[in-house]
């Protein structure tokens, strides 16, 4: 049975949105905690862009994994399963699996996420979030390397 091909246009559109959102987050990563907290709109904007990035990563990850017999019970499992199929390195998955849980905090218990914590997550993970773009782009360039196909 042939695998369902990857919807390249969908993935490219989401990758572009992730990249645009990361460019917005990059501005915040250069701020001190005091500068970040000074303007109340910084928190809302940073939360919005980080949530979009995480949603995009999880959506693409889920899209790729749906082409395998992968079972994902939660968002963290998406990150871990991507490493099982060689899409991202195992150590990278282990380091970043908590970002999937962070997405849930931003959506479901956002009132518990402090300004300082949000800024710290952005500063600590910005490079990793950009790396997801590189890993996912490699799947589009070399789908056969991962046992996948793309739409013609």
N, C-alpha and C positions, 0 to 999 in steps of 0.2 A: 504494500500500500504506500502510495506516495505521500510525502509530508505536505502539509498545507504551506504554501510559500509565504514568506514574510511580506507584509504590505510596506514596501519601501517608502512610498510617499507619506504614509502615516508616520512611520518612524522618523523620517527626515523632518517632517513638520514639528514633531515633538522635540527632536534634538535641537532644532532652531529655537524653539521656545525656551528650552532648558538653557541654552547658551545665552539668550537675551536676558533671562532672569539672573543668571550667574553674573553677567556684566553689571547688573544693578546691585547685586550683593557685594561685588568687589568694592564698590564705593564704601560700604559699611565696614568692610574688613580693615580698612585703613584708619578707622576712627578709634579713639580711646574710649573706654567705657563712659567716661564723663561726657565726651562729645556726643556719643550715641544717645545717652539718656537726656541730654539737653533739649533735643528736638523730639517732642512726643510722636510726631509722625514717622520718625525713623523706625520705631518698633513695628508699627502697622505695615509699613512698606517692606521691611526686612522679613517679617513673618509671611506676608503674602508671597514674596518672591521665593523664599525658601520652600514654602509649601508647594508652589508650582514646580520647582525643581524636583522635589521628592516625589510628587505625583507623577511627573514625567518619567523619572527613572523607573518607578514601580510599574507604570503602564507599559513601557517598552520591555522591561524585564518579563512581565506577564505575557506580553505578545510573543516574545521569543520562546518562552517556556511552554506556551500552548502548542508549540510545534513538536514537542517532545512528550514522552509519557510521564511527565513530571507532575507530582502532586504537591501543591503548595497550600498549606493550611492557614498561613498568615503572611503579612508583608515581609517579616524577617526571613521567612522561608524562601521568598522570591530571591532575595540577595544571596542566600546560601546555595540555592539551586543553580543560580547563574554560575557559581564557581564549580559545581559538580559537572556542568556541561562545558567547562573550559572557557566560558565567555569572560569571566573575570577571575583573577588569581584567588586562590583560597585565602591567603593572608589578607588580601584586600577585602574580601567578603567578611571575614571575621572582624576586621577593624571597623567596617561600615554597616554591619547588620543592624546596629542600634539606631541608625538613621531612619530605618523603616518604622521603628517604634516611635521615634521622634515625630514622624509625620502624624501618627495617631494622637500624640500629645497636642500638636498644633491644631488638629481638627476637633478633638473630643474634650480635651481638658486644657484648652488654650489659656485659661485664667491662671493656671499654675506655672506657666512659662514666664520667667522674669526677663526683663530687658538684658540684664547681664548675662544670663544663661544663653539667650538667643544669640547675642553677639559672640559669645565664646564658641558656640557650635559653628557659626559661620566662619570664624577665624580658623578653627581647628580642622574644618572639613572642606573648605573652598577648593583646595587643590584636588582632593578626592572626588568632589562632585564634578569637576572638569574632566577627571580621568574616566568617569562613566561615559562621557561623550566619546572619548577615544576608543574605549572598549566596544561600545555599541556601533560606532562607525566602522570598526574593523569587521564586525559581523556582516555589515552591508557590503563591504569591499570583498570579503572572502567567505561567503556563506558556506561553501563546500568544506572549509576547514572545520566548521562546527557541525557538519552534517545537516545543513539547512539549505533551503532554496529561496529565491526571491521571485516576486512577480515579474513577469515579462512585459 
